[in-house]
Amino acid sequence: MARNIQSLERAAAMLRLLAGGERRLGLSDIASSLGLAKGTAHGILRTLQQEGFVEQDDTSGRYQLGAELLRLGTTYLDVHELRARALVWTDDLARSSGESVYLGVLHQQGVLIVHHVFRPDDSRQVLEIGAMQPLHSTALGKVLSAYDPVAHSEVVEGHRKAFTDRTVCELGAFEGVLDLTRARGYAIDVEETWEGVASIAAPIHDRRRMPVGAVGITGAVERVCRDGEVRPELIAAVRDCARAVSRDLGAARF
């Protein structure tokens, strides 16, 4: 059985202790509460302070939780607010399109699936919440890369793997795909990531007009496309869903 890392356990206990009180705590209070030597407690606090997880009052020398924890917590809440706001609209999109619906956000160098609505039929399907998708070849990833500067940097600086013969890997051509995505307000993936599979996605914005995610549908090419083109009624449905979620998040002009 793998052993826990003691210093991380102590740091976690220290953060919980600081989170549980309504006042700042001194070094002696923290050390005695956790049964640690003052030197050990001070070393952990100093590291947490350097990382922004803990702040020390200049006057009293006491410690409290830092701004970095607040930022991380806000990110967590933002993702869950996005999912909560999207629940009804993504269910409606699955019913109207007849396809699986995915909600994705930028995570590291890819797209993290934070919500997945099954295709509304009796086929066997696997829940893909928590799965990662590539930025450069999927519709969700292209949308994030087109609208989110951080995602754009990640995909430009990263390796763009060819999953099929249709995958756009060359940087100049890929930038052209992103320009087209921004111009029309949605992205498509027709067998660029998986053979026989097509996707459509559109961006979701928050009240600050910042891109916070993307929503899209995925299905068999023969259902998503007609006469070699993505079906316009499916594009309209995806864009309507993205606008609705954006409005619920407070975005104007949607």
C-alpha positions, -999 to +999 in steps of 0.1 A: +000+000+000+013+034-010+023+056+020+010+091+024+034+120+023+035+133+059+044+169+050+014+172+027-009+157+053+004+183+078-001+212+053-036+200+045-044+199+082-030+234+087-052+248+059-083+231+074-074+246+108-071+281+093-103+276+073-122+266+104-116+296+126-129+332+125-097+348+135-060+347+126-039+321+143-004+325+157+024+300+152+021+286+187-017+281+183-012+262+150+017+241+163-001+231+195-034+224+178-017+200+153+008+186+178+038+198+159+070+214+169+072+251+163+101+247+139+082+221+118+050+242+118+069+273+108+086+256+079+053+244+065+037+278+070+066+295+052+062+272+022+024+278+021+030+315+023+055+315-006+028+297-027+002+322-017-020+297+002-013+314+035-008+351+044+008+366+075-004+398+091+026+422+093+015+437+126+005+406+147+025+380+129-006+358+128-016+336+098-047+333+077-057+317+044-042+334+013-056+347-019-044+318-040-068+295-023-096+319-030-086+319-067-086+281-068-119+280-050-134+305-074-122+284-104-139+253-089-171+272-083-170+287-118-169+252-134-197+240-112-218+271-118-213+266-156-224+230-153-254+239-131-265+267-156-261+243-185-281+213-172-315+222-186-302+236-219-280+206-226-308+182-219-329+202-244-301+201-270-298+163-267-336+159-272-338+183-301-306+170-319-309+134-310-272+133-303-248+132-273-241+166-257-207+176-241-198+205-220-160+212-219-135+236-203-098+242-207-077+221-185-039+220-189-033+212-226-067+198-234-105+199-230-119+185-198-155+171-202-175+184-172-209+174-183-222+147-207-258+141-217-264+107-234-279+104-269-317+100-263-320+064-276-316+029-262-280+024-274-253+015-249-232+045-240-204+053-216-204+084-194-174+105-203-174+131-175-137+137-166-124+126-200-099+147-218-102+157-255-075+173-277-076+211-283-066+211-320-089+184-335-122+185-316-149+210-321-149+218-284-111+223-285-112+245-316-138+267-300-117+271-268-086+277-289-103+304-310-118+324-281-095+317-251-060+332-253-047+307-228-061+278-248-047+293-280-012+295-265-014+259-253-024+246-287+001+267-306+030+257-284+020+221-280+022+190-302-007+187-327-010+150-333-026+137-365-054+114-354-068+108-389-060+119-424-083+149-419-066+163-388-053+198-393-018+199-378+002+226-396+002+258-377-008+282-405-037+260-416-048+256-380-048+293-374-070+296-405-094+271-389-095+293-358-102+325-379-131+307-395-144+295-361-144+331-348-160+344-380-190+320-379-193+315-342-189+277-341-165+249-349-168+215-365-149+183-364-157+159-392-136+127-387-106+148-376-104+130-342-123+098-347-132+080-379-169+081-386-176+107-360-186+144-364-190+172-339-203+208-336-195+232-308-200+268-298-185+291-271-200+299-238-192+334-223-197+348-188-209+382-176-174+396-183-176+384-219-149+359-211-150+325-227-156+299-199-163+268-219-178+252-249-209+231-256-214+207-285-229+176-299-212+145-312-226+117-334-221+095-364-212+114-396-242+101-414-265+117-388-246+149-382-239+156-419-261+157-450-247+156-485-212+161-472-221+192-451-229+196-414-266+199-410-275+236-405-304+229-381-279+212-358-255+241-360-284+264-351-294+242-321-258+241-307-254+279-310-288+285-294-278+263-265-245+282-261-263+315-262-288+304-236-262+292-211-242+324-217-273+345-209-279+325-177-243+333-168-250+370-172-235+376-206-251+404-225-260+405-262-268+368-264 
